[in-house]
Amino acid sequence: MDVPEVALAAGYTRQSKGKERSIEEQEVAIRDACERYGWHLGEVYSDTTSASRFARKARPDWSRLLADLEAEAFQVLVIWETSRGDRDAETWMALLRRCRHHSILLHVIAHEHTYNVAVARDWRSLAEEGIDSAYESEKTSQRVSRTIKAQAVLG
């Protein structure tokens, strides 16, 4: 994997519902990873909305991150875990495509690994992660629907 000697990194944090400390903890981990690998951390993008296909609100910082990725404003994207990035398989795959096209590396802190999606094996690993994240969202949606229906029956 060819990591630039002095790489500019960007971080992305996203808060899960009911986890108020999550963003702060993710940002600390992003800063620690950048320091460990010698990357200069530029922007840390942050959203507090869902990343699943069921989301009702936009993620403004995700959109800004994608625009900056397209502009090649950084060489490494650092995220806590893949599900923090996206839980929609289609948009996750689009991120991987953009990273490959612009030679952006993706560092996943939970994996302690920097992926280069131009490498088929790295692409496959991250593609599978995206499918797993989307599947978890689908299961959660089904559970919520069952609970709502059950509560409606009970009055």
Residue pairs with C-beta under 8 A, 6 or more apart in sequence:
1 105
1 114
1 116
1 119
2 116
3 37
3 75
3 76
3 105
3 114
4 75
6 38
6 40
7 37
7 38
7 39
7 40
7 74
7 75
7 76
7 105
8 39
8 40
8 42
8 73
8 74
8 75
8 76
9 30
9 34
9 39
9 40
9 41
9 42
9 74
9 75
9 76
9 77
9 78
9 107
10 41
10 42
10 43
10 44
10 45
10 65
10 68
10 69
10 73
10 74
10 76
10 77
10 78
11 26
11 27
11 30
11 31
11 34
11 41
11 43
11 44
11 45
11 77
11 78
11 79
12 44
12 45
12 46
12 61
12 62
12 65
12 77
12 78
12 79
12 84
12 85
13 22
13 23
13 26
13 27
13 30
13 44
13 45
13 46
13 47
13 79
13 80
13 84
14 22
14 23
14 26
14 46
14 47
14 48
14 49
14 51
14 59
14 62
14 84
14 85
15 22
15 23
15 46
15 47
15 48
16 22
17 50
23 46
23 48
25 80
26 79
26 80
26 84
27 44
27 46
29 80
29 109
30 41
30 44
30 78
30 79
30 80
30 109
31 41
33 39
33 78
33 107
33 109
34 40
34 41
34 78
37 107
37 114
39 76
39 78
41 78
42 73
42 74
43 65
43 68
43 73
43 74
45 61
45 62
45 64
45 65
46 61
47 59
47 60
47 61
47 62
49 55
49 57
49 58
49 59
50 56
50 57
50 87
51 59
51 62
51 83
51 84
51 85
51 86
51 87
51 88
52 87
52 88
52 134
52 137
52 140
52 141
53 87
53 88
53 90
53 134
53 137
54 137
54 141
55 88
62 86
65 77
66 95
66 98
68 74
69 77
69 95
69 98
69 99
69 102
69 104
70 98
70 102
72 102
72 103
72 104
74 104
75 103
75 104
75 105
76 104
76 105
76 106
76 107
76 114
77 99
77 104
77 105
77 106
77 107
78 107
78 109
79 85
79 106
79 107
79 108
79 109
80 108
80 109
80 110
81 108
81 109
81 110
81 111
82 92
82 108
82 110
82 126
82 129
82 130
82 132
82 133
83 129
83 133
83 136
85 92
85 95
86 92
86 95
86 130
86 133
87 133
87 134
87 136
87 137
88 134
88 137
89 130
89 131
89 133
89 134
92 126
92 127
92 129
92 130
92 133
92 134
93 127
93 130
96 106
96 117
96 123
96 126
96 127
96 130
98 104
99 105
99 106
99 117
100 117
100 118
100 123
103 118
105 114
105 115
105 116
106 114
106 115
106 117
106 126
107 113
107 114
107 115
108 115
108 126
108 129
115 122
115 123
115 125
115 126
116 122
117 123
117 126
